Amino acid sequence: MNFWHSNWVKLMVFSGLVLLIGQNCITKWTLKSLFASDNPKEIISVDVQLVNVLFTVRDKKGKFVSDITPERVKIYEDGKLQKITSFSKEFDQPLAVALLVDTSSSARATIKVQKEAAIDFFHNTISRKKDKGLLISFDSTIEVLQDFIDDPDRLTRATKSLRIGGGTKMFDAIQFACQEKLVKEIGMRRILVIIGDGDDNMSYETLDSVIQIAQQSEVSMYTISTNSSGFFGMSEPKQDKILKKLALATGGNHYSPAKINDLALSFYQISEELRNQYSVAYRSTNKTRDGAFRKIKIDVKGKKLKLQYRKGYYAIDK
């Protein structure tokens, strides 16, 4: 085979691979060094199975720590130390934020304040030409009131259109937001904010199933309770425990405002946290892709530091 014909064939093969990759048909591949040699032993292995973990660090007073360096960070998977391949401050990285609002009948007394707080949140969090916001309401149905967009004004108009409905499909709404919307936002931090009372009486999905879905989709959930018991300082209801579990299992946070007018403060705290995150990545030393859950632990050198991050991931081919 002459030189020009040989390299033309290689170019066609390479173009075909690129096309398949663009169609999401290949997520893990091995490419031959196409133009270097005809020797079949010369192989370039490209492993895209990086594990990315977002985390925040607070001091003993609860203030964000913004001067963490990679030398201070260690990460473990199932108890085994991993080699960090990248570390960065995510203070300015693009956000894909989906806001889920409970519009069931139980939200009738708080919907006005929810709207006002959500509008402020979008304006404080979504930067044009960088971040994206999405608004979904859920009751007996799940409705996308505004798809992903970088315009806080459009998100404001959608928020004003929120209306009270019937039952509650919170878990199904989480599944929809993760698998149909957020997972498609490549190269962005995927954030799901849920405001509601944590009740669910109509979903096919369960608490455990949506936690798994969020972890597989690399989505961090933040939850804000609208339960009246929180407003009056009563003991934590079962629904708040559900909201807290959703958040903590995925590296997010849970907020139970002391009174209804503190909803805006909870949204502000979420916005502030999103601008104080770090990202760390590693390639697991365990190459088996068996779908099993792998536990993650992050250590940061320092006194009385509090870390927040997702507690693991499912080892599946993406």
C-alpha beads as a LAMMPS data file, in Angstrom:
LAMMPS data file: protein, C-alpha beads

318 atoms
317 bonds

1 atom types
1 bond types

-500.0 500.0 xlo xhi
-500.0 500.0 ylo yhi
-500.0 500.0 zlo zhi

Masses

1 110.0

Atoms # bond

1 1 1 0.000 0.000 0.000
2 1 1 1.514 3.358 -0.990
3 1 1 1.899 6.271 1.440
4 1 1 -1.016 8.412 0.202
5 1 1 -3.503 5.535 0.010
6 1 1 -2.493 4.257 3.445
7 1 1 -3.009 7.606 5.141
8 1 1 -6.284 8.255 3.245
9 1 1 -7.690 5.016 4.723
10 1 1 -6.533 6.033 8.195
11 1 1 -8.154 9.435 7.827
12 1 1 -11.493 7.858 6.862
13 1 1 -11.350 5.509 9.879
14 1 1 -10.541 8.378 12.236
15 1 1 -13.384 10.506 10.805
16 1 1 -15.803 7.636 11.384
17 1 1 -14.768 7.365 15.026
18 1 1 -15.206 11.110 15.545
19 1 1 -18.703 10.904 14.056
20 1 1 -19.669 8.055 16.363
21 1 1 -18.333 9.910 19.365
22 1 1 -20.330 12.986 18.395
23 1 1 -23.459 10.842 18.328
24 1 1 -22.788 9.633 21.885
25 1 1 -22.243 6.080 20.624
26 1 1 -18.778 5.811 22.182
27 1 1 -17.886 6.956 25.685
28 1 1 -14.793 4.836 26.258
29 1 1 -12.510 3.998 23.385
30 1 1 -9.058 2.885 22.255
31 1 1 -7.547 4.700 19.271
32 1 1 -4.641 3.519 17.126
33 1 1 -1.854 6.002 16.507
34 1 1 -3.202 6.527 13.033
35 1 1 -0.521 8.591 11.398
36 1 1 2.518 7.445 13.344
37 1 1 2.995 3.850 12.266
38 1 1 1.421 0.763 10.732
39 1 1 2.613 -1.264 13.711
40 1 1 -0.539 -2.670 15.423
41 1 1 1.288 -2.760 18.755
42 1 1 1.434 1.025 18.920
43 1 1 -1.846 1.825 20.688
44 1 1 -3.034 5.007 22.367
45 1 1 -5.505 4.225 25.156
46 1 1 -7.875 7.090 26.024
47 1 1 -9.677 6.500 29.333
48 1 1 -12.545 8.926 29.800
49 1 1 -13.739 7.294 33.019
50 1 1 -12.626 10.113 35.277
51 1 1 -14.318 10.470 38.644
52 1 1 -15.088 14.136 39.308
53 1 1 -16.085 15.313 42.768
54 1 1 -17.191 18.785 43.853
55 1 1 -16.573 19.760 47.468
56 1 1 -16.770 22.731 49.805
57 1 1 -14.679 23.448 52.889
58 1 1 -15.802 25.396 55.949
59 1 1 -13.879 26.370 59.070
60 1 1 -15.067 25.804 62.640
61 1 1 -17.192 28.962 62.447
62 1 1 -18.955 27.774 59.306
63 1 1 -17.207 30.202 56.967
64 1 1 -16.047 29.056 53.544
65 1 1 -12.322 28.376 53.176
66 1 1 -11.110 29.704 49.825
67 1 1 -7.359 29.057 49.958
68 1 1 -7.180 25.258 49.741
69 1 1 -4.262 23.980 47.616
70 1 1 -4.010 20.525 45.972
71 1 1 -1.108 19.556 48.241
72 1 1 -3.515 19.581 51.189
73 1 1 -6.058 17.249 49.567
74 1 1 -6.247 13.452 49.610
75 1 1 -9.019 11.362 48.120
76 1 1 -9.876 7.728 48.814
77 1 1 -12.122 5.235 47.050
78 1 1 -13.317 2.314 49.152
79 1 1 -10.511 3.115 51.570
80 1 1 -7.733 3.135 48.948
81 1 1 -5.751 6.303 48.270
82 1 1 -6.201 7.593 44.706
83 1 1 -3.925 9.718 42.553
84 1 1 -5.439 13.143 41.904
85 1 1 -5.272 14.046 38.213
86 1 1 -6.789 17.515 38.441
87 1 1 -7.731 20.052 41.091
88 1 1 -9.379 23.419 40.607
89 1 1 -11.362 26.134 42.285
90 1 1 -14.811 26.174 40.761
91 1 1 -15.668 29.674 41.929
92 1 1 -16.283 30.835 38.362
93 1 1 -17.130 27.615 36.550
94 1 1 -20.438 27.568 34.604
95 1 1 -23.550 26.344 36.390
96 1 1 -26.533 24.400 35.093
97 1 1 -29.167 24.995 37.773
98 1 1 -32.556 23.288 37.718
99 1 1 -35.105 24.621 40.201
100 1 1 -37.971 22.294 41.152
101 1 1 -40.902 23.980 42.857
102 1 1 -43.620 22.085 44.721
103 1 1 -46.961 23.456 43.481
104 1 1 -49.192 20.875 45.169
105 1 1 -52.112 22.042 47.308
106 1 1 -49.906 22.038 50.428
107 1 1 -47.887 24.916 48.939
108 1 1 -50.853 27.266 48.692
109 1 1 -49.920 29.277 51.798
110 1 1 -46.272 29.759 50.801
111 1 1 -46.297 29.998 47.004
112 1 1 -46.131 33.797 46.895
113 1 1 -42.993 33.924 49.046
114 1 1 -41.520 30.995 47.109
115 1 1 -41.922 32.933 43.879
116 1 1 -40.230 36.032 45.264
117 1 1 -37.313 34.052 46.708
118 1 1 -36.864 32.027 43.499
119 1 1 -36.766 35.177 41.374
120 1 1 -34.035 36.666 43.567
121 1 1 -32.136 33.375 43.383
122 1 1 -32.110 33.330 39.592
123 1 1 -30.906 36.930 39.417
124 1 1 -28.174 36.313 42.014
125 1 1 -26.987 33.019 40.535
126 1 1 -27.425 32.949 36.750
127 1 1 -24.869 35.004 34.805
128 1 1 -25.669 35.678 31.173
129 1 1 -23.562 33.894 28.541
130 1 1 -22.138 31.565 31.197
131 1 1 -24.725 29.891 33.455
132 1 1 -28.098 28.315 32.664
133 1 1 -31.284 28.088 34.676
134 1 1 -34.282 25.773 34.321
135 1 1 -37.657 25.941 36.087
136 1 1 -39.893 22.924 36.691
137 1 1 -43.096 22.768 38.732
138 1 1 -44.415 19.524 40.145
139 1 1 -47.748 18.480 41.641
140 1 1 -49.838 15.701 40.055
141 1 1 -48.021 16.611 36.840
142 1 1 -44.487 17.710 35.984
143 1 1 -44.199 20.821 33.844
144 1 1 -41.167 22.583 32.374
145 1 1 -42.080 26.247 32.703
146 1 1 -38.752 27.421 31.293
147 1 1 -36.087 25.246 29.717
148 1 1 -32.390 25.950 30.231
149 1 1 -31.582 29.551 29.426
150 1 1 -29.045 32.174 30.521
151 1 1 -31.645 34.936 30.890
152 1 1 -32.809 35.674 34.489
153 1 1 -35.641 37.843 33.134
154 1 1 -37.147 34.935 31.193
155 1 1 -36.798 32.758 34.280
156 1 1 -38.536 35.487 36.303
157 1 1 -41.535 35.503 33.957
158 1 1 -41.765 31.725 34.180
159 1 1 -41.582 31.848 37.983
160 1 1 -44.454 34.330 38.126
161 1 1 -46.592 31.844 36.191
162 1 1 -46.403 29.162 38.917
163 1 1 -49.882 27.897 39.840
164 1 1 -51.159 25.526 42.548
165 1 1 -52.209 22.017 41.451
166 1 1 -53.131 18.697 43.039
167 1 1 -51.017 15.733 44.248
168 1 1 -47.233 15.450 44.493
169 1 1 -44.705 13.760 42.202
170 1 1 -41.459 14.976 43.758
171 1 1 -39.398 11.832 43.102
172 1 1 -40.553 11.586 39.482
173 1 1 -39.723 15.274 39.007
174 1 1 -36.194 14.655 40.318
175 1 1 -35.756 11.722 37.936
176 1 1 -36.970 13.825 35.005
177 1 1 -34.723 16.778 35.847
178 1 1 -31.630 14.578 36.224
179 1 1 -32.017 12.173 33.316
180 1 1 -33.839 14.318 30.774
181 1 1 -32.246 17.698 31.440
182 1 1 -29.196 18.054 33.674
183 1 1 -27.219 15.048 32.437
184 1 1 -27.137 16.631 28.967
185 1 1 -25.337 19.734 30.254
186 1 1 -21.767 18.613 29.540
187 1 1 -18.902 20.589 31.068
188 1 1 -21.097 22.386 33.591
189 1 1 -21.710 21.893 37.303
190 1 1 -25.090 20.188 37.529
191 1 1 -27.180 21.570 40.369
192 1 1 -30.724 20.649 41.356
193 1 1 -32.544 22.870 43.858
194 1 1 -35.813 21.577 45.326
195 1 1 -38.206 23.715 47.330
196 1 1 -41.178 22.012 48.975
197 1 1 -42.386 20.034 51.964
198 1 1 -40.746 16.734 50.943
199 1 1 -44.055 14.900 50.567
200 1 1 -44.707 12.507 47.671
201 1 1 -47.874 10.550 47.045
202 1 1 -47.919 9.836 43.298
203 1 1 -44.396 8.965 42.077
204 1 1 -43.199 5.741 40.501
205 1 1 -39.669 6.510 41.657
206 1 1 -38.559 6.112 45.285
207 1 1 -36.188 7.963 47.583
208 1 1 -33.400 5.426 47.034
209 1 1 -33.895 5.246 43.267
210 1 1 -33.662 9.009 42.728
211 1 1 -30.562 9.263 44.915
212 1 1 -28.950 6.655 42.689
213 1 1 -30.118 8.494 39.568
214 1 1 -28.686 11.802 40.820
215 1 1 -25.369 10.181 41.731
216 1 1 -25.115 8.518 38.329
217 1 1 -25.952 11.834 36.647
218 1 1 -23.358 13.672 38.790
219 1 1 -26.025 16.049 40.092
220 1 1 -25.753 17.812 43.458
221 1 1 -29.124 18.389 45.142
222 1 1 -29.946 21.299 47.439
223 1 1 -33.232 21.188 49.318
224 1 1 -35.294 23.889 51.060
225 1 1 -38.109 22.827 53.353
226 1 1 -41.410 24.708 53.483
227 1 1 -42.760 22.671 56.388
228 1 1 -44.520 24.759 59.020
229 1 1 -42.842 22.804 61.814
230 1 1 -39.546 24.299 60.709
231 1 1 -41.030 27.783 60.788
232 1 1 -42.181 27.331 64.397
233 1 1 -39.092 25.509 65.685
234 1 1 -40.874 22.177 66.198
235 1 1 -39.157 18.795 65.879
236 1 1 -37.962 17.744 62.426
237 1 1 -40.747 15.995 60.477
238 1 1 -40.250 12.853 58.404
239 1 1 -40.439 14.831 55.154
240 1 1 -37.542 17.060 56.207
241 1 1 -35.454 13.960 56.842
242 1 1 -36.194 12.876 53.274
243 1 1 -35.119 16.269 51.906
244 1 1 -31.944 16.163 53.996
245 1 1 -31.069 12.673 52.781
246 1 1 -31.479 13.753 49.146
247 1 1 -29.069 16.629 49.688
248 1 1 -26.387 14.984 51.801
249 1 1 -26.178 11.841 49.628
250 1 1 -25.353 13.929 46.560
251 1 1 -22.958 16.506 48.029
252 1 1 -25.526 19.277 48.395
253 1 1 -27.069 20.858 51.462
254 1 1 -30.427 21.036 53.218
255 1 1 -32.089 24.161 54.604
256 1 1 -34.992 24.397 57.046
257 1 1 -35.735 28.119 57.411
258 1 1 -37.043 29.184 60.814
259 1 1 -39.787 31.261 59.225
260 1 1 -41.309 31.602 55.795
261 1 1 -39.624 34.934 55.079
262 1 1 -36.226 33.247 55.492
263 1 1 -36.696 31.333 52.229
264 1 1 -34.799 34.088 50.433
265 1 1 -31.891 33.664 52.854
266 1 1 -31.776 29.925 52.134
267 1 1 -31.606 30.615 48.407
268 1 1 -28.840 33.167 49.008
269 1 1 -26.848 30.634 51.026
270 1 1 -27.104 28.122 48.181
271 1 1 -25.935 30.736 45.678
272 1 1 -22.986 31.611 47.905
273 1 1 -22.030 27.955 48.329
274 1 1 -22.057 27.363 44.572
275 1 1 -19.426 30.105 44.247
276 1 1 -17.183 28.480 46.857
277 1 1 -16.693 24.986 45.495
278 1 1 -13.595 23.009 44.577
279 1 1 -13.335 20.214 42.036
280 1 1 -11.061 17.191 42.277
281 1 1 -10.727 14.355 39.760
282 1 1 -9.018 10.987 39.696
283 1 1 -8.943 7.737 37.712
284 1 1 -9.991 4.877 39.928
285 1 1 -7.429 2.158 40.546
286 1 1 -10.382 -0.233 40.404
287 1 1 -10.980 -0.670 36.672
288 1 1 -13.976 -2.996 37.084
289 1 1 -17.219 -1.510 35.772
290 1 1 -19.715 -3.724 37.567
291 1 1 -22.275 -1.105 38.586
292 1 1 -21.273 -1.348 42.235
293 1 1 -21.332 1.671 44.539
294 1 1 -17.862 3.025 45.356
295 1 1 -17.455 5.052 48.542
296 1 1 -15.520 8.316 48.339
297 1 1 -13.699 10.058 51.167
298 1 1 -11.876 13.388 50.924
299 1 1 -9.379 14.604 53.524
300 1 1 -8.077 18.172 53.651
301 1 1 -5.152 19.021 55.896
302 1 1 -6.154 21.643 58.462
303 1 1 -7.731 22.114 61.867
304 1 1 -11.447 21.534 62.448
305 1 1 -12.445 21.768 58.799
306 1 1 -15.889 20.610 57.683
307 1 1 -16.110 19.090 54.212
308 1 1 -19.164 18.595 52.049
309 1 1 -19.166 16.303 48.992
310 1 1 -21.024 13.371 47.479
311 1 1 -20.280 10.144 49.293
312 1 1 -19.712 7.929 46.278
313 1 1 -20.629 6.923 42.748
314 1 1 -21.808 3.913 40.742
315 1 1 -19.088 2.269 38.642
316 1 1 -20.874 2.055 35.313
317 1 1 -19.796 2.885 31.774
318 1 1 -21.072 6.352 31.061

Bonds

1 1 1 2
2 1 2 3
3 1 3 4
4 1 4 5
5 1 5 6
6 1 6 7
7 1 7 8
8 1 8 9
9 1 9 10
10 1 10 11
11 1 11 12
12 1 12 13
13 1 13 14
14 1 14 15
15 1 15 16
16 1 16 17
17 1 17 18
18 1 18 19
19 1 19 20
20 1 20 21
21 1 21 22
22 1 22 23
23 1 23 24
24 1 24 25
25 1 25 26
26 1 26 27
27 1 27 28
28 1 28 29
29 1 29 30
30 1 30 31
31 1 31 32
32 1 32 33
33 1 33 34
34 1 34 35
35 1 35 36
36 1 36 37
37 1 37 38
38 1 38 39
39 1 39 40
40 1 40 41
41 1 41 42
42 1 42 43
43 1 43 44
44 1 44 45
45 1 45 46
46 1 46 47
47 1 47 48
48 1 48 49
49 1 49 50
50 1 50 51
51 1 51 52
52 1 52 53
53 1 53 54
54 1 54 55
55 1 55 56
56 1 56 57
57 1 57 58
58 1 58 59
59 1 59 60
60 1 60 61
61 1 61 62
62 1 62 63
63 1 63 64
64 1 64 65
65 1 65 66
66 1 66 67
67 1 67 68
68 1 68 69
69 1 69 70
70 1 70 71
71 1 71 72
72 1 72 73
73 1 73 74
74 1 74 75
75 1 75 76
76 1 76 77
77 1 77 78
78 1 78 79
79 1 79 80
80 1 80 81
81 1 81 82
82 1 82 83
83 1 83 84
84 1 84 85
85 1 85 86
86 1 86 87
87 1 87 88
88 1 88 89
89 1 89 90
90 1 90 91
91 1 91 92
92 1 92 93
93 1 93 94
94 1 94 95
95 1 95 96
96 1 96 97
97 1 97 98
98 1 98 99
99 1 99 100
100 1 100 101
101 1 101 102
102 1 102 103
103 1 103 104
104 1 104 105
105 1 105 106
106 1 106 107
107 1 107 108
108 1 108 109
109 1 109 110
110 1 110 111
111 1 111 112
112 1 112 113
113 1 113 114
114 1 114 115
115 1 115 116
116 1 116 117
117 1 117 118
118 1 118 119
119 1 119 120
120 1 120 121
121 1 121 122
122 1 122 123
123 1 123 124
124 1 124 125
125 1 125 126
126 1 126 127
127 1 127 128
128 1 128 129
129 1 129 130
130 1 130 131
131 1 131 132
132 1 132 133
133 1 133 134
134 1 134 135
135 1 135 136
136 1 136 137
137 1 137 138
138 1 138 139
139 1 139 140
140 1 140 141
141 1 141 142
142 1 142 143
143 1 143 144
144 1 144 145
145 1 145 146
146 1 146 147
147 1 147 148
148 1 148 149
149 1 149 150
150 1 150 151
151 1 151 152
152 1 152 153
153 1 153 154
154 1 154 155
155 1 155 156
156 1 156 157
157 1 157 158
158 1 158 159
159 1 159 160
160 1 160 161
161 1 161 162
162 1 162 163
163 1 163 164
164 1 164 165
165 1 165 166
166 1 166 167
167 1 167 168
168 1 168 169
169 1 169 170
170 1 170 171
171 1 171 172
172 1 172 173
173 1 173 174
174 1 174 175
175 1 175 176
176 1 176 177
177 1 177 178
178 1 178 179
179 1 179 180
180 1 180 181
181 1 181 182
182 1 182 183
183 1 183 184
184 1 184 185
185 1 185 186
186 1 186 187
187 1 187 188
188 1 188 189
189 1 189 190
190 1 190 191
191 1 191 192
192 1 192 193
193 1 193 194
194 1 194 195
195 1 195 196
196 1 196 197
197 1 197 198
198 1 198 199
199 1 199 200
200 1 200 201
201 1 201 202
202 1 202 203
203 1 203 204
204 1 204 205
205 1 205 206
206 1 206 207
207 1 207 208
208 1 208 209
209 1 209 210
210 1 210 211
211 1 211 212
212 1 212 213
213 1 213 214
214 1 214 215
215 1 215 216
216 1 216 217
217 1 217 218
218 1 218 219
219 1 219 220
220 1 220 221
221 1 221 222
222 1 222 223
223 1 223 224
224 1 224 225
225 1 225 226
226 1 226 227
227 1 227 228
228 1 228 229
229 1 229 230
230 1 230 231
231 1 231 232
232 1 232 233
233 1 233 234
234 1 234 235
235 1 235 236
236 1 236 237
237 1 237 238
238 1 238 239
239 1 239 240
240 1 240 241
241 1 241 242
242 1 242 243
243 1 243 244
244 1 244 245
245 1 245 246
246 1 246 247
247 1 247 248
248 1 248 249
249 1 249 250
250 1 250 251
251 1 251 252
252 1 252 253
253 1 253 254
254 1 254 255
255 1 255 256
256 1 256 257
257 1 257 258
258 1 258 259
259 1 259 260
260 1 260 261
261 1 261 262
262 1 262 263
263 1 263 264
264 1 264 265
265 1 265 266
266 1 266 267
267 1 267 268
268 1 268 269
269 1 269 270
270 1 270 271
271 1 271 272
272 1 272 273
273 1 273 274
274 1 274 275
275 1 275 276
276 1 276 277
277 1 277 278
278 1 278 279
279 1 279 280
280 1 280 281
281 1 281 282
282 1 282 283
283 1 283 284
284 1 284 285
285 1 285 286
286 1 286 287
287 1 287 288
288 1 288 289
289 1 289 290
290 1 290 291
291 1 291 292
292 1 292 293
293 1 293 294
294 1 294 295
295 1 295 296
296 1 296 297
297 1 297 298
298 1 298 299
299 1 299 300
300 1 300 301
301 1 301 302
302 1 302 303
303 1 303 304
304 1 304 305
305 1 305 306
306 1 306 307
307 1 307 308
308 1 308 309
309 1 309 310
310 1 310 311
311 1 311 312
312 1 312 313
313 1 313 314
314 1 314 315
315 1 315 316
316 1 316 317
317 1 317 318
